[in-house]
Amino acid sequence: MLKYVGYFAVGIFIGILAALFGLGGGFLIVPTLNFLGVEIHHAVGTSSAAVVFTSLSSAVAYSRQRRIHYKAGLLLASTAVIGAYIGAWLTSFISAAQLKVIFGLALIMVAVRIYRKKTAEPSEVRLEDVEVNYKLVPLGGFFAGIASGLLGVGGGIINVPFLTYLGLPIHYAVATSSFAIVFTATAGALKHYAMGNVETQWLVLLVPGLIIGAQLGARIAKRTRADSLKKAFAVVMALLALRMILKGLGLPVP
């Protein structure tokens, strides 16, 4: 019984971080499952399935707060779905080691830029007044989708900095990313399930906590200043990028 309570608590913790930063949660679910003995390909596949529930719970909470830019989110998802399918398919043929190193180095540079960039509070900007270059949105969605399917992450690690680059304030970028990840993760999860990479028993253990944690994370984000949220996101992204690089180099990182 104590073991199941532990899994529930882990799910809540991951769900909070996922919603708070619009990341989906795969960055923690994959290493957690792998640490608990799940083979890495199955950990990636199960993570993709779990992220569907996390991002859906986050999106519902952010929808109530009216912080989702639906047009940008749907454009992201339109190509992310294709990218996620391709990324999941690529896991059968290539090692992600070199990709992790390159991807991680790029993310560190992006994290530094986000940390230094000034941002506005949600109360200072109306969502309908935000101008977004819609022609560029599908491009970012495609690469976020590939990262989602290949690495078992939700794609938010690309979505959030990309959306802030296009002009969305950090709170709206996090909310829109959570919305887009619902579609991205679903595409990747279906492909992984067809490949036999989804361990359904782990979903039963983790999903309830993930759903509750995502609701809590969205509430915390609402009460967090934009500058603090932006800097916290940049630090988390840099740490994830460093972990990705070390894993790509073959070092024993949890």
N, C-alpha and C positions, 0 to 999 in steps of 0.2 A: 504493500500500500504506500509506504514511504517513497518507493521508487517512482510511482506514478505521480505523486505530489511533486516530486522533483522535476519530472518532465513537464508538468503543468506550469511550474514556476519558471523553468527555462523558456517555455513558449511565451509566457507573459513578458519576460525581459526582452526577448528578441522582437516581439510584436511592438513594444514601446519604441525601441530604437528604429525599427522599420518605418513606423508611421511618422515619428519625429523628424526623420531625415528623408523620407520619400524613397527609401532604398529597396523595399520589398522584403528584406530580411535574409536573403540567400547567403549573404556574406558571413552570417553567423550559423545558419542552419547547416550548410555544407561541412564546415570543420567540426561542428558539434556531432553530427551523425557519423562522420568519419572517425572521430575520437571514440565514439561508442561502438565501433566495430563494423559499421556499414561500409562496404566496398565503395571506392571513390565515385565510380560511374553511377552506382545506385544512389549514393548520397546526393549527387548533382541532380539526378532525375527526381528523387523524392523532394528535394528542396524546391525544384521548379513547381511541383504540385502544391507544396505547402505555401509557397509565395502567392498562389492564386487566392487563397483564403485570407492571408495577411493583407494583401493589397486591396481586396474587395472590402474588407472591414474598414481599412483606412479611408478608401474612397467614399464610403457611405458617410463616415464621420465628417470628412472635408466637404462633402456635398451639402450637408446641413449647415456648414459654416459659409457656404457660397464662395469657396476659394478655388474651385476647379475651373480652369480655362478649357472648356469642352472642345472647342474647335482645334486648339493646339494639341490637346490630348488625343483626339481621334486621328489627327494627322500623324502624330507620333506612332500610334498603335497600328495604323494602316500599313506601314512598312516594317515596324518592329515585329509583327506577327510573322512576316516572311523571313526576317532575319533570325528570329528565334527558332524557326523550323530548320533553317540552314545550320545554325549553330549547334542544335541538338544532333543533327545528322553528322556534322563534322567530328563529334566526339568518337565516332566509330572508326575514324581514319587517322586522326592526328593527335599528337600530344599537345596539351595547352601550355607546356612549360615556357617556350620561347615567347608565345603570345602574352603570357602573364608578365614577363619581364618588360617587354615593350609597352604593354598596356599600363603597367604600374608606373613606369617612368613618366609616361604622358600624363597620368592622373596626378602625380605629385606636382607637376608644373601647373596643371589646372587648379589644384588645391591652393597653391601659393597665390595665384591670380584672384581666386574667389575670396581668400582671406583679406586681401588688400583692397578689394573693390568696395566702394561705398554702396549702401542699399537704403531703400526707403521702407518705412513702416506700412503695413497694409492699410491703415487708416488714412495714409497720405496719398494713396493711389487707388482709383476705382478700377476694377478689373476690366470694365468695358472701355476704359480709356487707354489701356495698354496696347501699344502697337507692336505687332510681331511679324517678322518676315516669314510668312507662311510657306514660301517656296523652299526655305532651308529646313523646316521642321521635319519633313519625311526623311531627309538624309540622316539626321541625328537619330531618328527612330530606328532606322535600318541597322546602324552600328550598335545601338543599345540592344536590339533584338538578338544580334549575333552573340554579344557578350552574355546575354541572358541564357540562351540555349547552350552555349559552349561551356560557360563557367558556373552555371547554376545560380546566378544572381538575378535580381529582378530587372536590371537595366537602369535603375534609378541613379546609379553611380555615373552614368552618362547623361541621363535625362535632366537631372537637376542642374548641373553646371551648364549644360547646353541651353536650357530654357532661361537661366539667368543671363547668359551671354546674349540671348535674343531679346532681353529686356523685361522679362517677368520678375517681379520682386520675389525674394526667396520663399516667403510663405506660399505664394501662388504656385511657384515652381515645384515645391514639395508636394502640394496637393494635386497638381496636374500630373506629376510623375506617378503618384500612387494610382490615379485613375488609369493612366496608360498601361501601367504594369499589369493590371487585371487581364488585358488582352494578350500582352506579351507572354506572361507566365503561362496562360492557358494554352497558347500555341506550343510553347516548349514542353509543357507537361504532357500534352496529348501525344506528342512525338516520343517523348521518353517512355510513356506508358506503353505505347505500341512496341517499343524496343525492349520492354521488360525491365526498365530501370527504376520503377517506382515501387517502394516498399510501403504498402498500404497500412501495415500495422504501426509504422512510425507516424503516419499522418494522424491516426486516431489518437496517439499519445500527445502530439504536439499542437494540433490545430486548435483545440479549445482555448489553450493559453495564448496562442498567436492572435486569435480573434479579439479576445479581451484586451490583450496588451496593445493592439493596434488602436482600439478605441481610446485607451488611456494616453497613448502617444500623441494622437491628434489633439486631445484636450491640452496636453502640456505645450505643444507647439503653438496653440492659440494664445497662450499666456506668456510666450517667450518673445523678447524683443528681436526684431529682424536682424540687427547687427550681431547679437549674441548667437542666434540660430545659424546665421551665415558662417560665423567663425567656427562654431562647433562642428558644423557640417564639413568645413574645410579640413579641420584637424582629423575628424573621423575618416574622411576620404584619404588623407595622406597616410594614416595608419594602415588602412586597408590596402592601399597601393604598395606600401613597404612590405606588408605580409605577402602580397601577391608576388612581388619580386623575389623575396626569399624562398617562397614555395617553388617558383619557376626555376630557381637556381638549385633546387633539390635539397634545401636545408630543412631540418625537422621542426617546422613551425606548426603549432596547434591550430 
